[in-house]
Each structure stands twice: as C-alpha cells, then as structure tokens.
Amino acid sequence: MIASIAVIGAGVTGTGTAWQLAKRGHSVLLADPSLAKPIPERPADRDLNGSTASLGVLMGHAFRRSSGRARRLRQRSMALWPAWIEQLNHPESPLQLETPLIQLAGSAEEAQRMQQLVDARPVSGLQFIASNMLDKADPVWPQAGHGAMLSERDGRVDPLQLLKALKRSLIEHNVERRATDVVELQRPDSKPRCKWRLITAEGRNEEVDLVVICCALGSAKLLQNLGHQRPMDAVLGQVLELQLNKSAKQWTGWPAVLTCGGINLIPQGQDRLWIGATLEPGTKADPAAIETMKRLNDLAPAWLEDSQLLGQWHGLRARPRDRPAPLLEELEPGLLLASGHYRNGVLLAPATAEWVGQHVDKETITSP
Ligand SMILES: Cc1cc2nc3c(=O)[nH]c(=O)nc-3n(C[C@H](O)[C@H](O)[C@H](O)COP(=O)(O)OP(=O)(O)OC[C@H]3O[C@@H](n4cnc5c(N)ncnc54)[C@H](O)[C@@H]3O)c2cc1C
C-alpha cells in the first residue's frame, strides 16, 4: 500500500530516509526549518546541524566489536554505501567514497590488538602496517612509531556534497519539502481512517498515515507530548581547517582519513587539512579543547604546529541518555523514531533508511 509519510528533520538521517521512502513509492513530506536555506558551500559558512558540521568519516569495518546491533548496522551501511553513491552521484553534485582509512596505534599493546583484529578478519579489507613502513608519508604522520591498521573499504564521504545530492534526489522523487518546525504531533483517534496530525510553527495542520522522527536533539520534545520519554544529551564537536606552510601537494602516502588518538586528520585540496572532532558535553565550544586537539594531545609534528588557522566550526551530536545509539524504534503504530545517532549518523544513514523502509512496509502491509 502507498502511504503518506511525514519525515521530520532534514539532516542526513531524515533526508536519506525521505529519499528511500519516496523511491519505494510512498508520498513523502519532509519538514525542517533548515530547508529554507541552501546547503552551505563550506561548513564554516553558517549555523550547522550535526550533518553539515560532520567530517563524514565512515568507519564501518575497522570496528573492534565482532557482534551485536552496532556492528550489524555498521556492516549493513557499508554494504549499502556503494549503491547510494552510484545512485546519488551526478555532475551537479559529484559524490564519491574516498578510501582508505588508517588508524595509527598509540602503543605496542594497541598495535598488537590491531594485528589480532586483522588476523581474525581475513576478508574484511584490513591490513596491519608495521612501523618501519610508515616513514614514507609526506608530510610525516604524527605518532608513527607503533604501526597502524589500514582499512581499505573505510574512508569518508563529503557530507555537504551528500546533502546536495540527496536534495537533488528529493526533487526528482517529488518529496514535498516544508521549511518549518513541527511543534506538535497528535495521534489519530480511534475513528476509522483517522490520521496522524502535524502542527507546524505557522499553525498549519498536515495529516499523514505515518510519522518518522529524525530530529536529533529536537526529537525528545516532540515525543514528550505523546508520553514517550527519550531524553538525549548534546555532545559538541569542533573542527579546524588548517593551511599548511609546508606544501603537501601530493599528500604522498596519506589515506583519505588518518586517525590518531581518536582525532581525524583529513587532507583537503593541495595543502589544507581538516582536523577534528572534539567530544565536549553540552552546547558551548571550549577553546581549551580545540587547542589540545590542534596539538594532537602533544603528538603534533612541527609542520602541524606551524600551520595557519583558516576556519573552524562546531556542531552538536545527539547522544541518547541510558540507551545505546542510535534509537531505531517503532514507538506505536504509525510512529517511528530514527534518531540519536550520536557519532555515526553519516555512516549509518543507509542502514537507518533501510530500517525505516522495512518498518513502513510492515505497517502498510498489516494495516487494514
Ligand atoms: C563535528 C562533528 C563531526 C562528526 N563527524 C562524523 C563522522 O565523521 N562520521 C559520522 O558518521 N558522523 C559524524 N558526526 C555525527 C553525525 O554528524 C550525526 O550523527 C548526524 O549528522 C546526525 O544526523 P541527523 O540527521 O540525525 O541529525 P542532524 O543533522 O542534527 O539534523 C537534525 C535536523 O532536525 C531538525 N529539527 C529538529 N527539531 C525539529 C522539529 N521540531 N521540526 C522540524 N525539524 C526539526 C534540525 O533543524 C536539523 O536540521 C559528527 C558530528 C559532529 C558535530
């Protein structure tokens, strides 16, 4: 059955979900005040949600856990990414999966754990790189003394290009876009054919068969009115854009993403680097946290210390309180929650959209 579905929130979760639902033939409405503005050209250009602030790192295979929901979601997303890229890539919004990703070991023990992981997963595209192989990179890597793990299928996708590509696809699939806040949700009463009602900030009423909440930190408030408690805490992340003094024209030996002590270093263009992202509870950026990050916890090589600051930005992640991220739940008939992705919303966008699509299919097949 074709359903009318409202997706609330147009970050990467909501936009990806709206696109996939429209592809399944549903009539989709996407609501978010941010839809009034174009996707920024650069993250530093304006106020950001989690998605526009993100680095877009996709670390699906270089993940230690070998079972459980988190691993299944990561693996499923990484399996879906190539098809997403292929379908979304367009001359007006070119998109590619930039690979590989390399994690530097911080100690001999960590190197040993990496080696064990590589040995345990022979067909996962993971390789261990011994420390004597790491000295060819130019500019040199920080902390290259213990070896590293290379993941050939992990890497990153440019989140702004992704959002632009998704926006194009929404138009192509006739997704109705409403640049407004949803201020209240009202559940259908028991009369037959009664629908969910959305009240928007302008006081408009929209009626739909199903609602999917993808509002990150805005989700809890909408749910509270309906009696569902899903509190989430803000965890701020800061990113720096640096101009290197030493020309790094080739980034010889550098991967798409280099991870050092949990900090991501991402080459940009010929001689720029993005470095991020901090984990700061709350909504206020701490200048000390960004200083520590720029020094890579005192592991920064001289060329990084000497770099010039070109720009910086921050965004908020939504971390579910007392529940594992993300929150993928059918809260009651016709009400789905796909939110609280915390650190991995970009990585998990394809698996999230698939989960929503499958639940919508289940509901629309079983509903009278
Ligand atoms: C600095 C930083 C770096 C990151 N790096 C990575 C990374 O490398 N890889 C990765 O996978 N993840 C990363 N993340 C995490 C990732 O960005 C988030 O998990 C992801 O963006 C969450 O997407 P979302 O669509 O759920 O939420 P958001 O992108 O935050 O979007 C939520 C949207 O909901 C809208 N909204 C809220 N309330 C309402 C309402 N009542 N009505 C209508 N709309 C509403 C908001 O306007 C907003 O646009 C990073 C995050 C930050 C901050």
The ligand as an SDF file (V2000), in Angstrom:
LIG
                    3D

 53 58  0  0  0  0  0  0  0  0999 V2000
   31.8980   17.9410   14.4070 C   0  0  0  0  0  0  0  0  0  0  0  0
   31.1930   16.6680   14.1090 C   0  0  0  0  0  0  0  0  0  0  0  0
   31.8330   15.6680   13.3650 C   0  0  0  0  0  0  0  0  0  0  0  0
   31.1600   14.4870   13.0620 C   0  0  0  0  0  0  0  0  0  0  0  0
   31.7980   13.5660   12.3050 N   0  0  0  0  0  0  0  0  0  0  0  0
   31.1310   12.4380   11.9310 C   0  0  0  0  0  0  0  0  0  0  0  0
   31.7440   11.4950   11.0810 C   0  0  0  0  0  0  0  0  0  0  0  0
   32.8970   11.6750   10.7000 O   0  0  0  0  0  0  0  0  0  0  0  0
   31.0240   10.3970   10.6830 N   0  0  0  0  0  0  0  0  0  0  0  0
   29.7420   10.1960   11.0900 C   0  0  0  0  0  0  0  0  0  0  0  0
   29.1310    9.1840   10.7070 O   0  0  0  0  0  0  0  0  0  0  0  0
   29.1460   11.0630   11.9300 N   0  0  0  0  0  0  0  0  0  0  0  0
   29.8080   12.1700   12.3540 C   0  0  0  0  0  0  0  0  0  0  0  0
   29.2190   13.0630   13.1950 N   0  0  0  0  0  0  0  0  0  0  0  0
   27.9000   12.7330   13.7370 C   0  0  0  0  0  0  0  0  0  0  0  0
   26.8600   12.9960   12.6860 C   0  0  0  0  0  0  0  0  0  0  0  0
   27.0750   14.2660   12.1460 O   0  0  0  0  0  0  0  0  0  0  0  0
   25.4630   12.8990   13.2930 C   0  0  0  0  0  0  0  0  0  0  0  0
   25.3030   11.6560   13.9060 O   0  0  0  0  0  0  0  0  0  0  0  0
   24.4250   13.0300   12.1730 C   0  0  0  0  0  0  0  0  0  0  0  0
   24.6510   14.2070   11.4550 O   0  0  0  0  0  0  0  0  0  0  0  0
   23.0420   13.0330   12.7280 C   0  0  0  0  0  0  0  0  0  0  0  0
   22.1850   13.3140   11.6460 O   0  0  0  0  0  0  0  0  0  0  0  0
   20.6860   13.6410   11.9050 P   0  0  0  0  0  0  0  0  0  0  0  0
   20.0590   13.8660   10.5670 O   0  0  0  0  0  0  0  0  0  0  0  0
   20.1020   12.5830   12.7760 O   0  0  0  0  0  0  0  0  0  0  0  0
   20.7110   14.9820   12.7710 O   0  0  0  0  0  0  0  0  0  0  0  0
   21.0390   16.4830   12.3490 P   0  0  0  0  0  0  0  0  0  0  0  0
   21.9780   16.5460   11.2190 O   0  0  0  0  0  0  0  0  0  0  0  0
   21.3960   17.2000   13.5930 O   0  0  0  0  0  0  0  0  0  0  0  0
   19.6540   17.0130   11.8070 O   0  0  0  0  0  0  0  0  0  0  0  0
   18.5090   17.1220   12.6290 C   0  0  0  0  0  0  0  0  0  0  0  0
   17.5900   18.0960   11.9260 C   0  0  0  0  0  0  0  0  0  0  0  0
   16.3250   18.0830   12.6140 O   0  0  0  0  0  0  0  0  0  0  0  0
   15.7910   19.3800   12.5310 C   0  0  0  0  0  0  0  0  0  0  0  0
   14.7580   19.5290   13.5610 N   0  0  0  0  0  0  0  0  0  0  0  0
   14.9200   19.4800   14.9130 C   0  0  0  0  0  0  0  0  0  0  0  0
   13.7210   19.6290   15.5260 N   0  0  0  0  0  0  0  0  0  0  0  0
   12.7970   19.7940   14.5410 C   0  0  0  0  0  0  0  0  0  0  0  0
   11.3810   19.9950   14.5350 C   0  0  0  0  0  0  0  0  0  0  0  0
   10.6720   20.0510   15.6790 N   0  0  0  0  0  0  0  0  0  0  0  0
   10.7430   20.1260   13.3460 N   0  0  0  0  0  0  0  0  0  0  0  0
   11.4380   20.0400   12.1630 C   0  0  0  0  0  0  0  0  0  0  0  0
   12.7900   19.8480   12.1180 N   0  0  0  0  0  0  0  0  0  0  0  0
   13.4520   19.7250   13.2860 C   0  0  0  0  0  0  0  0  0  0  0  0
   17.0010   20.3100   12.7300 C   0  0  0  0  0  0  0  0  0  0  0  0
   16.7330   21.5870   12.1680 O   0  0  0  0  0  0  0  0  0  0  0  0
   18.0840   19.5500   11.9820 C   0  0  0  0  0  0  0  0  0  0  0  0
   18.2670   20.0290   10.6570 O   0  0  0  0  0  0  0  0  0  0  0  0
   29.8430   14.2700   13.5210 C   0  0  0  0  0  0  0  0  0  0  0  0
   29.1960   15.2560   14.2500 C   0  0  0  0  0  0  0  0  0  0  0  0
   29.8570   16.4550   14.5450 C   0  0  0  0  0  0  0  0  0  0  0  0
   29.1290   17.5030   15.3220 C   0  0  0  0  0  0  0  0  0  0  0  0
  1  2  1  0
  2  3  1  0
  2 52  2  0
  3  4  2  0
  4  5  1  0
  4 50  1  0
  5  6  2  0
  6  7  1  0
  6 13  1  0
  7  8  2  0
  7  9  1  0
  9 10  1  0
 10 11  2  0
 10 12  1  0
 12 13  2  0
 13 14  1  0
 14 15  1  0
 14 50  1  0
 15 16  1  0
 16 17  1  0
 16 18  1  0
 18 19  1  0
 18 20  1  0
 20 21  1  0
 20 22  1  0
 22 23  1  0
 23 24  1  0
 24 25  2  0
 24 26  1  0
 24 27  1  0
 27 28  1  0
 28 29  2  0
 28 30  1  0
 28 31  1  0
 31 32  1  0
 32 33  1  0
 33 34  1  0
 33 48  1  0
 34 35  1  0
 35 36  1  0
 35 46  1  0
 36 37  1  0
 36 45  1  0
 37 38  2  0
 38 39  1  0
 39 40  1  0
 39 45  2  0
 40 41  1  0
 40 42  2  0
 42 43  1  0
 43 44  2  0
 44 45  1  0
 46 47  1  0
 46 48  1  0
 48 49  1  0
 50 51  2  0
 51 52  1  0
 52 53  1  0
M  END
$$$$
